[in-house]
Amino acid sequence: MTRDEDFEELRPLLFGIAYRILGSVAEAEDAVQESWIRYQSAPAHPRSAKAYLAAVVTRISIDVLRSARVRRETYVGQWLPEPLPTDPLRSDPYEDPERSAELADSVSMAALLLLERLSPLERAVFVLRDVFGLGFTEIASAVGRSEAAARQLAVRARRHMDDGRPRFETDRRERDELAARFFDAVRDGDVEGLRDLLAADVQMVGDGGGKAPALARGVIGADNVARVLAANFPVLAQIDASIEPREMNGQPGAILRDRDGKVVGTMALDVLDGQIQMIRSVVNPEKLAHLGPLADVWAVTREAKDARRRTT
């Protein structure tokens, strides 16, 4: 294989590694591109393109994450990862359905937020070992540690992750049917219908990053969440905004668009035991550019408020 062919075959794996370490689509794509540049300029063809490129993209991602963590400490409001459409799973280098399901769970918003608790090295080792199954010889080379140290990092990371590992509905058909009913109820402003689908302790959080009005700043409880959703989304329909169901980060979700089809924001749902446990929305435009042309979310919000006043 040529270097071009090697790289293109490994691109999904490299993106999957970088995105899980960074929680950012844009930064992951930059890390993959930088890996390609370094691969091209390597004086000799590596014995294993996979090991070489996995190591390079990991090192780049660790460096980026260290600086990103400082920025996140001053982030305005709730920080959420950049939403990733995964239908089909973009970051899935496997064709085995069982492995695909595992990868979908590992790229979920809940899993990525759990990874935020780890140090950059722990996070990288966990992704390489527990998500993608690389050997400790390759992992040690990637993170610049001995094999013994890499194994210790893996044990610590796994312990932290096991303490809060998210659980999701295993029946995909059931999960998707529940999500479809949820979005129908949202469009209709059906408070009772929404209550039936929400867990009693459901939470709804939003990420506007100070760049856009977040849909919700920590709403808890089925009654409160149902009322917030029912009060806001039918008004958006009055101004011709639309909800496009999409799988986001391996879980049911949607993209909210304005009348021109431009992206306003995204939603992702955690579903377990036949109920929605968590709703996460991202409207920070800096996290949505990879999804297509962006709407002016402030203008959409003003128009929605005007529409609400006219109907009350």
NORCOR-V10714 format. One line per field, one symbol per residue. ss: DSSP state (H for helix, E for strand, - for the rest). psi: psi as a letter, one per 20 degrees, with the letter a starting at -180 (. if undefined). burial: I if it has 16 or more other ideal C-beta (glycine too) atoms within 10 Angstrom, else O. A space follows every 50 residues. Layout:
ss=???
psi=???
burial=???
This chain:
ss=--HHHHHHHHHHHHHHHHHHHH--HHHHHHHHHHHHHHHHH-------HH HHHHHHHHHHHHHHHHHHHHHHH-----------EE--E-------HHHH HHHHHH--HHHHHHH----HHHHHHHHHHHH----HHHHHHHH---HHHH HHHHHHHHHHHHHH-------HHHHHHHHHHHHHHHHH--HHHHHHHEEE EEEEEEE---------EEEE-HHHHHHHHHHHHHHHHH---EEEEEEE-- EEEEEEE-----EEEEEEEEEE--EEEEEEEE--HHH-HHH--E--HHHH HHHHHHHHHHH-
psi=qrhgggghhiggggggggghhhjpgghghhhgghggghghiphqpqhohg gghggghggghggghghhhghhhjqoappqrpqopknrohkojqiphghg gghghijqggghhhhhiqrgggggggghghgikqqhgggghhjkrrhghh hgggggghgghhhkpqqrphogggghgghghghghghikngghghhipqh kqqpqqoijjiqoqhqmmppqgggggggghhghhhhhhkkqqoopqpplj rqaqppqahjjqpgaqqpppppkjqphqppqpiohijihiiapqrnhggg gghggghghhj.
burial=OOOOOIIOOIOIIIIIIIIIIIIIIOIIIIIIOIIIOOIOOOOOOOOOII IIIIIIIIIIIIOIIOOIOOOOOOOOIIIIIIIIIIOOIOIIIOOOOOOI IIIIIIIIIIIIIIIOOIIIIIIIIIIIIOIIOIOIOIIIIIIOIOOOOI IOIIOIIIOIIOOOOIOIIOOOOOIOOIIOIIIOIIOOIIIOIIIOIIIO OIIIIIIIIOIIOIIIOOIOIIOOIIIIIIOIIIIIIOIOIOIOIIIIII IIIIIIIIOOOIIIIIIIIIIOOOIIIIIIIIIIIOIIOOIOOIIOIOOI IOIIOOIIOOOO
